């Protein structure tokens, strides 16, 4: 989950998503992640669901 977003800085969005998607007392199974790139979250233990753009 690295990338600079074209700004020369780390992309922290992946870390924020993982923190919110992990299980908590309110969400014992964790929150699902809706993304265009579910492979980005492989091996993290979160449920990633692919979204697609309709034309």
Phi and psi in degrees as a GROMACS rama.xvg file:
@    title "Ramachandran Plot"
@    xaxis  label "Phi"
@    yaxis  label "Psi"
@TYPE xy
-113.689  161.712  UNK-2
161.004  155.796  UNK-3
-109.933  -0.633729  UNK-4
60.5958  17.3098  UNK-5
77.2936  10.1226  UNK-6
-112.108  -1.3652  UNK-7
77.8591  11.2432  UNK-8
-122.895  155.139  UNK-9
-62.4704  149.012  UNK-10
-94.3819  106.942  UNK-11
-87.9513  -0.967464  UNK-12
-60.5288  -38.5375  UNK-13
-62.6548  -39.6467  UNK-14
-66.2028  -40.1881  UNK-15
-64.9383  -42.0324  UNK-16
-61.4524  -47.1005  UNK-17
-61.2782  -42.1914  UNK-18
-60.9182  -41.3003  UNK-19
-77.7118  -24.3281  UNK-20
-87.304  -18.4889  UNK-21
-69.5271  153.093  UNK-22
-58.4024  144.085  UNK-23
-137.198  179.422  UNK-24
-61.8092  -42.8406  UNK-25
-73.0933  -30.7536  UNK-26
-125.613  77.0022  UNK-27
-61.3819  -26.3581  UNK-28
-94.3277  -0.346476  UNK-29
82.0946  167.383  UNK-30
-94.4017  141.465  UNK-31
-73.3418  149.719  UNK-32
-104.404  124.914  UNK-33
-98.4998  121.536  UNK-34
-151.55  157.589  UNK-35
-83.3439  -16.4052  UNK-36
-126.358  73.4772  UNK-37
-64.3307  -23.832  UNK-38
-62.4649  -24.0887  UNK-39
-59.898  -26.9248  UNK-40
-105.609  9.75669  UNK-41
-62.2867  134.255  UNK-42
83.3014  3.76531  UNK-43
-94.8711  -14.7101  UNK-44
89.3949  5.50273  UNK-45
-105.704  155.398  UNK-46
-85.9239  118.428  UNK-47
-112.275  124.277  UNK-48
-110.942  130.17  UNK-49
-73.851  133.84  UNK-50
-113.445  148.502  UNK-51
-126.673  157.164  UNK-52
-93.537  129.982  UNK-53
-93.2749  136.648  UNK-54
